[in-house]
Amino acid sequence: MSKTGPQRVALSYHLVDQAQAGDRIQHPLFQMLDAVERRGSISSAARVLNLSYRFVWGELKRWEAEFGRLLIVWERGQKARLTEFGQKLLWAERHAQSRLAPQIQALRAELERAFGLAFDDAAHVLPVSASHDDALALFQQHAQNERLFLDIRFKGSIDALSALAEGRASVAGFHLPVRDGVEPAIRQRLVEDYAQVASGSRATCMPFARRQQGLMVEPGNPLGIKGLADVANTRCRFVNRSMGAGTRLFLDAWMLHHRVKKDDLKGYAYEEPSHAAVAEAVRSGAADVGLGLASVAWSRGLGFVPLYQEDYFLAMAHDGLNDAALDQLQQLLTAPQWTEQLEQLSGYTLPPLTDGLPALNAMLEQ
């Protein structure tokens, strides 16, 4: 701790009963200084604070050593008084507290509301690991209105399924091309990749949404790109997704199937962590083309070349701890209120409830 320069502040809080709750951020030093100022003695201050004289005296001396300055002036037969530095320190704390009182009160109220969920038997919280998806973010808001709170960590499909298999999440979101959307060999390779990660997770799978994947390009598609083959042949600047992302897995499977080498894609090593980041790279001119979602491209005013549709699935692990929350999740997913919202989201449609499900559920149970 600096003894001469400005001090840094670390905030903390305590969980207390109703009688102890308050709208001030308490700090023991300022409580002691305030008590000494009001009572005029260390012994009286200790009694007010329900502390021992020895403890208060020791703490004041410890802080004086930390600051390298005296806090208390005390002589036998006279009242204990704060030094000028002690007075300034206490004034600064009171001044900050008075100015920040509304924000502190709001922060405390928000924390109490959040912790209140833990004691609300009608509310549920689900840890979710998922590939990023606009519809899932929208559903998170919808579910919250029904007191189902999705604690989502967005990451690649492989990482999401790994979290499910390792018990770090109750729900995993990942995506797979529809059965007739791409070459069967490419789809099968993706299924195998997912199966290798998710095997033994004892999860069931439920369709969430069908969405459009393709190439994000500059408005008007000035390079005339029609597919991934054009990206390789024209040597335009490509922006890739990071390892483990479902979109990256599709690209790698396509390249393997069509015998396209990494060097054939100019920018294969240029990676971005999300569809939004890929879109921004194209929009800013850092790249000419990237593989991603139609909804993201359109929302940023980019051109879009559709390639295939894919289904976004939610894999759910029933472990006995979150079964009630998972039951509520499934009910909300099939409720008319949610399906109406999904149909209004650009680039998305409702997925068939059975298309590919037996194979996927068998995959997750391997």
MOQUI-V147112 format. One record per residue. N is the residue number from 1. PSI is psi in whole degrees, 0 to 359 (none if undefined). Layout:
n=<N | N>
psi=<PSI | PSI>
//
This chain:
n=<1 | 2 | 3 | 4 | 5 | 6 | 7 | 8 | 9 | 10 | 11 | 12 | 13 | 14 | 15 | 16 | 17 | 18 | 19 | 20 | 21 | 22 | 23 | 24 | 25 | 26 | 27 | 28 | 29 | 30 | 31 | 32 | 33 | 34 | 35 | 36 | 37 | 38 | 39 | 40 | 41 | 42 | 43 | 44 | 45 | 46 | 47 | 48 | 49 | 50 | 51 | 52 | 53 | 54 | 55 | 56 | 57 | 58 | 59 | 60 | 61 | 62 | 63 | 64 | 65 | 66 | 67 | 68 | 69 | 70 | 71 | 72 | 73 | 74 | 75 | 76 | 77 | 78 | 79 | 80 | 81 | 82 | 83 | 84 | 85 | 86 | 87 | 88 | 89 | 90 | 91 | 92 | 93 | 94 | 95 | 96 | 97 | 98 | 99 | 100 | 101 | 102 | 103 | 104 | 105 | 106 | 107 | 108 | 109 | 110 | 111 | 112 | 113 | 114 | 115 | 116 | 117 | 118 | 119 | 120 | 121 | 122 | 123 | 124 | 125 | 126 | 127 | 128 | 129 | 130 | 131 | 132 | 133 | 134 | 135 | 136 | 137 | 138 | 139 | 140 | 141 | 142 | 143 | 144 | 145 | 146 | 147 | 148 | 149 | 150 | 151 | 152 | 153 | 154 | 155 | 156 | 157 | 158 | 159 | 160 | 161 | 162 | 163 | 164 | 165 | 166 | 167 | 168 | 169 | 170 | 171 | 172 | 173 | 174 | 175 | 176 | 177 | 178 | 179 | 180 | 181 | 182 | 183 | 184 | 185 | 186 | 187 | 188 | 189 | 190 | 191 | 192 | 193 | 194 | 195 | 196 | 197 | 198 | 199 | 200 | 201 | 202 | 203 | 204 | 205 | 206 | 207 | 208 | 209 | 210 | 211 | 212 | 213 | 214 | 215 | 216 | 217 | 218 | 219 | 220 | 221 | 222 | 223 | 224 | 225 | 226 | 227 | 228 | 229 | 230 | 231 | 232 | 233 | 234 | 235 | 236 | 237 | 238 | 239 | 240 | 241 | 242 | 243 | 244 | 245 | 246 | 247 | 248 | 249 | 250 | 251 | 252 | 253 | 254 | 255 | 256 | 257 | 258 | 259 | 260 | 261 | 262 | 263 | 264 | 265 | 266 | 267 | 268 | 269 | 270 | 271 | 272 | 273 | 274 | 275 | 276 | 277 | 278 | 279 | 280 | 281 | 282 | 283 | 284 | 285 | 286 | 287 | 288 | 289 | 290 | 291 | 292 | 293 | 294 | 295 | 296 | 297 | 298 | 299 | 300 | 301 | 302 | 303 | 304 | 305 | 306 | 307 | 308 | 309 | 310 | 311 | 312 | 313 | 314 | 315 | 316 | 317 | 318 | 319 | 320 | 321 | 322 | 323 | 324 | 325 | 326 | 327 | 328 | 329 | 330 | 331 | 332 | 333 | 334 | 335 | 336 | 337 | 338 | 339 | 340 | 341 | 342 | 343 | 344 | 345 | 346 | 347 | 348 | 349 | 350 | 351 | 352 | 353 | 354 | 355 | 356 | 357 | 358 | 359 | 360 | 361 | 362 | 363 | 364 | 365 | 366>
psi=<133 | 136 | 348 | 329 | 178 | 145 | 149 | 160 | 133 | 124 | 148 | 171 | 167 | 150 | 120 | 173 | 175 | 322 | 333 | 352 | 147 | 170 | 17 | 146 | 110 | 142 | 129 | 321 | 313 | 332 | 319 | 316 | 319 | 317 | 320 | 317 | 318 | 323 | 335 | 7 | 154 | 323 | 318 | 321 | 320 | 319 | 319 | 321 | 358 | 41 | 166 | 151 | 317 | 320 | 312 | 316 | 314 | 320 | 318 | 319 | 324 | 318 | 325 | 321 | 322 | 314 | 337 | 25 | 151 | 144 | 328 | 136 | 122 | 123 | 148 | 130 | 357 | 162 | 148 | 135 | 153 | 141 | 171 | 320 | 318 | 319 | 316 | 321 | 314 | 321 | 316 | 319 | 317 | 320 | 314 | 319 | 318 | 321 | 325 | 3 | 314 | 318 | 320 | 318 | 318 | 320 | 315 | 317 | 321 | 320 | 320 | 322 | 318 | 313 | 335 | 332 | 327 | 334 | 5 | 106 | 343 | 349 | 147 | 148 | 130 | 123 | 122 | 132 | 125 | 149 | 141 | 138 | 132 | 322 | 323 | 321 | 322 | 319 | 326 | 318 | 319 | 315 | 326 | 327 | 337 | 15 | 31 | 116 | 118 | 114 | 88 | 133 | 109 | 130 | 181 | 160 | 318 | 314 | 324 | 314 | 327 | 317 | 321 | 313 | 329 | 4 | 14 | 356 | 152 | 340 | 139 | 134 | 128 | 167 | 154 | 135 | 145 | 159 | 319 | 12 | 332 | 175 | 135 | 324 | 324 | 315 | 318 | 323 | 321 | 318 | 317 | 321 | 316 | 319 | 322 | 325 | 318 | 359 | 138 | 6 | 348 | 45 | 159 | 158 | 142 | 132 | 139 | 310 | 154 | 131 | 166 | 124 | 152 | 202 | 124 | 126 | 172 | 153 | 133 | 354 | 62 | 336 | 358 | 35 | 130 | 345 | 180 | 329 | 323 | 325 | 318 | 319 | 323 | 347 | 33 | 163 | 119 | 149 | 128 | 166 | 162 | 160 | 140 | 343 | 143 | 324 | 321 | 320 | 319 | 314 | 314 | 322 | 320 | 316 | 319 | 317 | 323 | 8 | 44 | 128 | 159 | 323 | 343 | 341 | 108 | 107 | 9 | 324 | 351 | 108 | 145 | 150 | 352 | 166 | 319 | 320 | 324 | 314 | 319 | 324 | 320 | 316 | 323 | 352 | 4 | 340 | 160 | 332 | 149 | 154 | 128 | 194 | 144 | 317 | 322 | 318 | 313 | 323 | 341 | 14 | 23 | 163 | 162 | 133 | 105 | 137 | 312 | 161 | 153 | 154 | 135 | 123 | 152 | 116 | 132 | 130 | 113 | 103 | 8 | 344 | 323 | 24 | 320 | 319 | 320 | 323 | 318 | 321 | 313 | 323 | 317 | 325 | 331 | 2 | 145 | 326 | 321 | 317 | 327 | 320 | 319 | 320 | 337 | 353 | 122 | 133 | 2 | 149 | 166 | 135 | 150 | 139 | 342 | 348 | 113 | 357 | 313 | 317 | 319 | 317 | 323 | 323 | 314 | 340 | 357 | none>
//
